[in-house]
Amino acid sequence: KGVALDDLKKYPEAIACYDQVLTINPHNTDALNNKGVAYAALEKYEEAILCYNQFLKINPKHVLVLVNKGRALARLQKNDEAIACFDEVLRINPENPEALFNKGVALAGQEKYEEAILCFNHVLRMNPDNADALNDKGVTLANLVRYEEAVLCYDQALRINPYNADALNNLGVTYTAGKKYEEAVRYFDKALAMNPNHELVLMNKGGALADWEKDAEAVA
């Protein structure tokens, strides 16, 4: 029942079901993991980590739960601890794409951009069509002011899925940083055609238009 409620995004009710299971059997690992996932969906990451820790006391080498714990730690900006979880997974399986990708995200969060790119590249060697890895590699390259390479990553992500709103938004951000405002606005508008109320894209488009006007006034 708890899993069905998860599927319906009724997370508090799902957690109540998992608690009932854990009252009967405190060592039910499925209930512990699923309860953690439900808490993470509610952005209650500390509570999620407590569930994952209980699970890992029973089975310390469980790859999925180590990845889930790492993600929750990264959400709390505890990137060192998150990377330790992903590294533990990679000791078990050096080719685990989830651990590699999420380690890259955590490294980028620490501004260790070159190391992050190595992780994303490893994922892309295994699966060149991983849109998340392409998108995050693009963001990381843009942070290194390597805008042309970033654009290539976003373009590839859009070839896989032309409706990838993150890639469209990030193209807009990258073109804004490069002062190519007309291109930036074009990509923001494509993202807004899918979701006219996307707050981040609206903010970024507003910023691009304001910078465009400032630069035009400076030239005049």
C-alpha contacts under 8 A as a table, 3 or more apart, distances in Angstrom:
res1	aa1	res2	aa2	distance
1	K	4	A	5.09
1	K	5	L	6.24
1	K	14	A	7.40
1	K	17	C	7.01
2	G	5	L	5.09
2	G	6	D	6.19
2	G	13	E	7.40
2	G	14	A	4.26
2	G	15	I	6.97
2	G	16	A	7.92
2	G	17	C	5.24
2	G	18	Y	6.20
3	V	6	D	4.91
3	V	7	D	6.28
3	V	14	A	6.85
3	V	34	N	7.50
4	A	7	D	5.06
4	A	8	L	6.45
4	A	14	A	7.91
5	L	8	L	4.95
5	L	9	K	6.19
5	L	10	K	5.09
5	L	11	Y	6.61
5	L	13	E	6.79
5	L	14	A	5.23
6	D	9	K	4.84
6	D	10	K	5.66
6	D	11	Y	5.54
6	D	14	A	5.87
6	D	38	A	6.83
7	D	10	K	7.57
10	K	13	E	5.67
10	K	14	A	6.21
11	Y	14	A	4.85
11	Y	15	I	6.09
11	Y	38	A	5.45
11	Y	39	Y	7.43
11	Y	41	A	7.54
11	Y	42	L	7.23
12	P	15	I	5.11
12	P	16	A	6.36
12	P	38	A	7.74
13	E	16	A	5.07
13	E	17	C	6.47
14	A	17	C	5.11
14	A	18	Y	6.36
14	A	35	K	7.58
14	A	38	A	7.29
15	I	18	Y	5.03
15	I	19	D	6.08
15	I	35	K	5.53
15	I	38	A	6.68
15	I	39	Y	7.76
16	A	19	D	5.05
16	A	20	Q	6.32
17	C	20	Q	5.09
17	C	21	V	6.46
18	Y	21	V	5.03
18	Y	22	L	6.17
18	Y	31	A	5.23
18	Y	32	L	7.39
18	Y	34	N	7.55
18	Y	35	K	6.10
19	D	22	L	4.97
19	D	23	T	6.11
19	D	31	A	7.82
19	D	35	K	7.99
20	Q	23	T	5.14
20	Q	24	I	6.67
21	V	24	I	5.29
21	V	25	N	6.12
21	V	26	P	7.61
21	V	28	N	7.43
21	V	31	A	6.82
22	L	25	N	4.70
22	L	26	P	4.29
22	L	27	H	6.97
22	L	28	N	6.36
22	L	31	A	6.86
22	L	32	L	7.73
23	T	26	P	5.95
25	N	28	N	5.66
27	H	32	L	7.83
27	H	55	F	7.68
27	H	58	I	7.48
28	N	31	A	5.53
28	N	32	L	6.42
29	T	32	L	4.98
29	T	33	N	6.16
29	T	55	F	5.70
29	T	58	I	7.84
30	D	33	N	5.31
30	D	34	N	5.99
31	A	34	N	5.14
31	A	35	K	5.83
32	L	35	K	5.20
32	L	36	G	6.24
32	L	51	C	5.39
32	L	52	Y	6.71
32	L	54	Q	7.17
32	L	55	F	6.00
33	N	36	G	5.05
33	N	37	V	6.24
33	N	51	C	6.50
33	N	52	Y	6.03
33	N	55	F	6.75
33	N	65	V	6.76
34	N	37	V	4.98
34	N	38	A	6.15
35	K	38	A	5.08
35	K	39	Y	6.24
35	K	48	A	7.17
35	K	51	C	6.75
36	G	39	Y	5.12
36	G	40	A	6.16
36	G	47	E	7.06
36	G	48	A	3.99
36	G	49	I	6.72
36	G	50	L	7.66
36	G	51	C	5.13
36	G	52	Y	6.13
37	V	40	A	5.01
37	V	41	A	6.21
37	V	48	A	6.59
37	V	68	N	7.57
38	A	41	A	5.07
38	A	42	L	6.48
38	A	48	A	7.67
39	Y	42	L	5.04
39	Y	43	E	6.32
39	Y	44	K	5.09
39	Y	45	Y	6.49
39	Y	47	E	6.36
39	Y	48	A	5.11
40	A	43	E	4.76
40	A	44	K	5.40
40	A	45	Y	5.22
40	A	47	E	7.97
40	A	48	A	5.61
40	A	72	A	6.80
41	A	44	K	7.47
44	K	47	E	5.67
44	K	48	A	6.34
45	Y	48	A	4.84
45	Y	49	I	6.12
45	Y	72	A	5.38
45	Y	73	L	7.33
45	Y	75	R	7.32
45	Y	76	L	7.13
46	E	49	I	5.18
46	E	50	L	6.45
46	E	72	A	7.72
47	E	50	L	5.16
47	E	51	C	6.59
48	A	51	C	5.25
48	A	52	Y	6.37
48	A	69	K	7.65
48	A	72	A	7.15
49	I	52	Y	4.98
49	I	53	N	5.98
49	I	69	K	5.78
49	I	72	A	6.66
49	I	73	L	7.54
50	L	53	N	5.10
50	L	54	Q	6.31
51	C	54	Q	5.20
51	C	55	F	6.36
52	Y	55	F	5.00
52	Y	56	L	6.11
52	Y	65	V	6.26
52	Y	66	L	7.69
52	Y	68	N	7.64
52	Y	69	K	6.06
53	N	56	L	5.00
53	N	57	K	6.27
53	N	69	K	7.95
54	Q	57	K	5.32
54	Q	58	I	6.99
55	F	58	I	5.40
55	F	59	N	6.27
55	F	60	P	7.64
55	F	65	V	7.72
56	L	59	N	4.72
56	L	60	P	4.23
56	L	61	K	7.19
56	L	62	H	7.10
56	L	65	V	7.48
56	L	66	L	7.85
57	K	60	P	5.78
59	N	62	H	5.88
61	K	66	L	7.48
61	K	88	E	7.94
61	K	89	V	7.63
61	K	92	I	7.85
62	H	65	V	5.66
62	H	66	L	6.21
63	V	66	L	5.17
63	V	67	V	6.24
63	V	89	V	5.65
63	V	92	I	7.94
64	L	67	V	5.18
64	L	68	N	6.18
65	V	68	N	4.86
65	V	69	K	6.00
66	L	69	K	5.10
66	L	70	G	6.08
66	L	85	C	5.61
66	L	86	F	6.95
66	L	88	E	7.71
66	L	89	V	6.75
67	V	70	G	4.99
67	V	71	R	6.19
67	V	85	C	6.63
67	V	86	F	6.16
67	V	89	V	7.31
67	V	98	E	7.15
67	V	99	A	6.16
68	N	71	R	5.19
68	N	72	A	6.34
69	K	72	A	5.15
69	K	73	L	6.20
69	K	82	A	7.32
69	K	85	C	7.14
70	G	73	L	5.10
70	G	74	A	6.14
70	G	81	E	7.21
70	G	82	A	4.11
70	G	83	I	6.81
70	G	84	A	7.81
70	G	85	C	5.28
70	G	86	F	6.32
70	G	102	N	7.88
71	R	74	A	5.06
71	R	75	R	6.28
71	R	82	A	6.63
71	R	102	N	6.97
72	A	75	R	5.09
72	A	76	L	6.59
72	A	82	A	7.78
73	L	76	L	5.12
73	L	77	Q	6.46
73	L	78	K	5.13
73	L	79	N	6.63
73	L	81	E	6.65
73	L	82	A	5.18
74	A	77	Q	4.84
74	A	78	K	5.29
74	A	79	N	5.10
74	A	81	E	7.96
74	A	82	A	5.49
74	A	106	A	6.17
75	R	78	K	7.38
76	L	79	N	7.98
77	Q	109	G	7.73
78	K	81	E	5.66
78	K	82	A	6.20
79	N	82	A	4.83
79	N	83	I	5.98
79	N	106	A	5.39
79	N	107	L	7.28
79	N	109	G	7.17
79	N	110	Q	7.08
80	D	83	I	5.22
80	D	84	A	6.31
80	D	106	A	8.00
81	E	84	A	5.03
81	E	85	C	6.53
82	A	85	C	5.23
82	A	86	F	6.46
82	A	103	K	7.56
82	A	106	A	7.04
83	I	86	F	5.00
83	I	87	D	5.95
83	I	103	K	5.61
83	I	106	A	6.63
83	I	107	L	7.71
84	A	87	D	5.06
84	A	88	E	6.19
85	C	88	E	5.13
85	C	89	V	6.52
86	F	89	V	5.09
86	F	90	L	6.25
86	F	99	A	4.93
86	F	100	L	7.18
86	F	102	N	7.36
86	F	103	K	5.99
87	D	90	L	4.88
87	D	91	R	6.17
87	D	99	A	7.51
87	D	103	K	7.88
88	E	91	R	5.17
88	E	92	I	6.66
89	V	92	I	5.16
89	V	93	N	6.08
89	V	94	P	7.50
89	V	96	N	7.36
89	V	99	A	6.50
90	L	93	N	4.71
90	L	94	P	4.20
90	L	95	E	6.88
90	L	96	N	6.42
90	L	99	A	6.74
90	L	100	L	7.63
91	R	94	P	5.92
93	N	96	N	5.62
95	E	100	L	7.57
96	N	99	A	5.56
96	N	100	L	6.27
97	P	100	L	5.07
97	P	101	F	5.93
97	P	123	V	5.63
98	E	101	F	5.23
98	E	102	N	6.03
99	A	102	N	5.27
99	A	103	K	5.85
100	L	103	K	5.14
100	L	104	G	6.21
100	L	119	C	5.43
100	L	120	F	7.06
100	L	122	H	7.33
100	L	123	V	6.54
101	F	104	G	5.11
101	F	105	V	6.44
101	F	119	C	6.24
101	F	120	F	5.88
101	F	123	V	6.51
101	F	133	A	6.55
102	N	105	V	4.94
102	N	106	A	6.20
103	K	106	A	5.06
103	K	107	L	6.07
103	K	116	A	7.29
103	K	119	C	6.97
104	G	107	L	5.10
104	G	108	A	6.12
104	G	115	E	7.26
104	G	116	A	4.11
104	G	117	I	6.77
104	G	118	L	7.69
104	G	119	C	5.11
104	G	120	F	6.10
105	V	108	A	5.13
105	V	109	G	6.25
105	V	116	A	6.70
105	V	136	D	7.31
106	A	109	G	4.91
106	A	110	Q	6.55
106	A	116	A	7.82
107	L	110	Q	5.06
107	L	111	E	6.42
107	L	112	K	5.19
107	L	113	Y	6.72
107	L	115	E	6.74
107	L	116	A	5.23
108	A	111	E	4.79
108	A	112	K	5.32
108	A	113	Y	5.14
108	A	115	E	7.96
108	A	116	A	5.51
108	A	140	T	6.63
109	G	112	K	7.42
110	Q	113	Y	7.98
112	K	115	E	5.65
112	K	116	A	6.23
113	Y	116	A	4.94
113	Y	117	I	6.19
113	Y	140	T	5.91
113	Y	141	L	7.60
113	Y	143	N	7.70
113	Y	144	L	7.31
114	E	117	I	5.17
114	E	118	L	6.54
115	E	118	L	5.18
115	E	119	C	6.69
116	A	119	C	5.22
116	A	120	F	6.42
116	A	137	K	7.82
116	A	140	T	7.52
117	I	120	F	5.02
117	I	121	N	5.95
117	I	137	K	5.96
117	I	140	T	7.03
117	I	141	L	7.85
118	L	121	N	5.08
118	L	122	H	6.21
119	C	122	H	5.12
119	C	123	V	6.46
120	F	123	V	5.12
120	F	124	L	6.20
120	F	133	A	5.47
120	F	134	L	7.45
120	F	136	D	7.69
120	F	137	K	6.07
121	N	124	L	4.95
121	N	125	R	6.10
121	N	133	A	7.97
121	N	137	K	7.99
122	H	125	R	5.21
122	H	126	M	6.70
123	V	126	M	5.35
123	V	127	N	6.17
123	V	128	P	7.71
123	V	130	N	7.60
123	V	133	A	6.91
124	L	127	N	4.73
124	L	128	P	4.41
124	L	129	D	7.12
124	L	130	N	6.42
124	L	133	A	6.84
124	L	134	L	7.59
125	R	128	P	5.92
127	N	130	N	5.68
129	D	134	L	7.91
129	D	157	A	7.43
129	D	160	I	6.68
130	N	133	A	5.49
130	N	134	L	6.34
130	N	157	A	7.80
131	A	134	L	5.00
131	A	135	N	5.99
131	A	156	Q	7.97
131	A	157	A	4.94
131	A	160	I	7.09
131	A	161	N	7.95
132	D	135	N	5.11
132	D	136	D	6.10
132	D	157	A	7.92
133	A	136	D	5.23
133	A	137	K	5.85
134	L	137	K	5.13
134	L	138	G	6.10
134	L	153	C	5.25
134	L	154	Y	6.59
134	L	156	Q	7.31
134	L	157	A	5.99
135	N	138	G	5.07
135	N	139	V	6.40
135	N	153	C	6.37
135	N	154	Y	5.75
135	N	157	A	6.53
135	N	166	D	7.39
135	N	167	A	5.95
135	N	170	N	7.96
136	D	139	V	5.00
136	D	140	T	6.17
137	K	140	T	5.05
137	K	141	L	6.12
137	K	150	A	7.23
137	K	153	C	6.97
138	G	141	L	5.10
138	G	142	A	6.13
138	G	149	E	7.18
138	G	150	A	4.03
138	G	151	V	6.77
138	G	152	L	7.76
138	G	153	C	5.23
138	G	154	Y	6.19
139	V	142	A	5.07
139	V	143	N	6.29
139	V	150	A	6.62
139	V	170	N	7.06
140	T	143	N	5.06
140	T	144	L	6.58
140	T	150	A	7.77
141	L	144	L	5.04
141	L	145	V	6.45
141	L	146	R	5.16
141	L	147	Y	6.69
141	L	149	E	6.70
141	L	150	A	5.29
142	A	145	V	4.80
142	A	146	R	5.24
142	A	147	Y	5.09
142	A	149	E	7.96
142	A	150	A	5.59
142	A	174	T	6.51
143	N	146	R	7.37
146	R	149	E	5.71
146	R	150	A	6.32
147	Y	150	A	4.93
147	Y	151	V	6.15
147	Y	174	T	6.36
147	Y	175	Y	7.91
147	Y	178	G	7.29
148	E	151	V	5.17
148	E	152	L	6.47
149	E	152	L	5.14
149	E	153	C	6.56
150	A	153	C	5.20
150	A	154	Y	6.44
150	A	174	T	7.65
151	V	154	Y	5.13
151	V	155	D	6.01
151	V	171	L	6.34
151	V	174	T	7.40
152	L	155	D	5.08
152	L	156	Q	6.18
153	C	156	Q	5.18
153	C	157	A	6.29
154	Y	157	A	4.98
154	Y	158	L	6.20
154	Y	167	A	5.26
154	Y	168	L	7.47
154	Y	170	N	7.43
154	Y	171	L	6.48
155	D	158	L	5.06
155	D	159	R	6.25
155	D	167	A	7.78
156	Q	159	R	5.04
156	Q	160	I	6.56
157	A	160	I	5.24
157	A	161	N	6.28
157	A	162	P	7.74
157	A	164	N	7.37
157	A	167	A	6.68
158	L	161	N	4.75
158	L	162	P	4.39
158	L	163	Y	6.98
158	L	164	N	6.16
158	L	167	A	6.72
158	L	168	L	7.74
159	R	162	P	5.86
161	N	164	N	5.58
163	Y	168	L	7.98
163	Y	191	A	7.78
163	Y	194	M	7.81
164	N	167	A	5.48
164	N	168	L	6.37
165	A	168	L	5.04
165	A	169	N	6.03
165	A	191	A	5.31
165	A	194	M	7.91
166	D	169	N	5.14
166	D	170	N	6.00
167	A	170	N	5.04
167	A	171	L	6.04
168	L	171	L	5.18
168	L	172	G	6.39
168	L	187	Y	5.44
168	L	188	F	6.55
168	L	190	K	7.03
168	L	191	A	5.84
169	N	172	G	5.08
169	N	173	V	6.29
169	N	187	Y	6.56
169	N	188	F	5.68
169	N	191	A	6.45
169	N	201	V	6.11
169	N	204	N	7.98
170	N	173	V	4.91
170	N	174	T	6.03
171	L	174	T	5.09
171	L	175	Y	6.09
171	L	184	A	6.79
171	L	187	Y	6.57
172	G	175	Y	5.22
172	G	176	T	6.09
172	G	183	E	7.03
172	G	184	A	3.90
172	G	185	V	6.41
172	G	186	R	7.57
172	G	187	Y	5.29
172	G	188	F	5.67
172	G	204	N	7.77
172	G	205	K	7.78
173	V	176	T	5.05
173	V	177	A	6.25
173	V	184	A	6.63
173	V	204	N	6.81
173	V	208	A	7.99
174	T	177	A	5.10
174	T	178	G	6.30
174	T	184	A	7.53
175	Y	178	G	4.94
175	Y	179	K	6.11
175	Y	180	K	4.95
175	Y	181	Y	6.38
175	Y	183	E	6.42
175	Y	184	A	5.00
176	T	179	K	4.87
176	T	180	K	5.60
176	T	181	Y	5.37
176	T	184	A	5.59
176	T	208	A	5.73
177	A	180	K	7.58
179	K	212	W	7.63
180	K	183	E	5.78
180	K	184	A	6.30
181	Y	184	A	4.84
181	Y	185	V	6.13
181	Y	208	A	6.12
181	Y	209	L	7.21
181	Y	211	D	7.99
181	Y	212	W	5.95
182	E	185	V	5.36
182	E	186	R	6.28
183	E	186	R	5.06
183	E	187	Y	6.49
184	A	187	Y	5.42
184	A	188	F	6.32
184	A	205	K	7.66
184	A	208	A	7.05
185	V	188	F	4.99
185	V	189	D	6.02
185	V	205	K	6.06
185	V	208	A	6.97
185	V	209	L	7.53
186	R	189	D	5.21
186	R	190	K	6.41
187	Y	190	K	5.00
187	Y	191	A	6.39
188	F	191	A	5.16
188	F	192	L	6.16
188	F	201	V	6.16
188	F	202	L	7.67
188	F	204	N	7.70
188	F	205	K	5.98
189	D	192	L	4.91
189	D	193	A	6.03
190	K	193	A	5.16
190	K	194	M	7.04
191	A	194	M	5.57
191	A	195	N	6.57
191	A	196	P	7.90
191	A	201	V	7.26
192	L	195	N	4.76
192	L	196	P	4.42
192	L	197	N	7.16
192	L	198	H	6.67
192	L	201	V	7.06
192	L	202	L	7.68
193	A	196	P	5.90
195	N	198	H	5.60
197	N	202	L	7.41
198	H	201	V	5.54
198	H	202	L	6.17
199	E	202	L	5.12
199	E	203	M	6.12
200	L	203	M	5.11
200	L	204	N	6.15
201	V	204	N	5.01
201	V	205	K	5.99
202	L	205	K	5.11
202	L	206	G	6.11
203	M	206	G	5.11
203	M	207	G	6.22
204	N	207	G	5.03
204	N	208	A	6.18
205	K	208	A	5.05
205	K	209	L	6.19
206	G	209	L	5.19
206	G	210	A	6.15
207	G	210	A	5.13
207	G	211	D	6.14
208	A	211	D	5.17
208	A	212	W	6.01
209	L	212	W	4.98
209	L	213	E	6.23
210	A	213	E	5.22
210	A	214	K	6.24
211	D	214	K	5.02
211	D	215	D	6.11
212	W	215	D	5.27
212	W	216	A	6.17
213	E	216	A	5.02
213	E	217	E	6.15
214	K	217	E	5.14
214	K	218	A	6.17
215	D	218	A	4.98
215	D	219	V	6.31
216	A	219	V	5.24
216	A	220	A	6.25
217	E	220	A	4.99
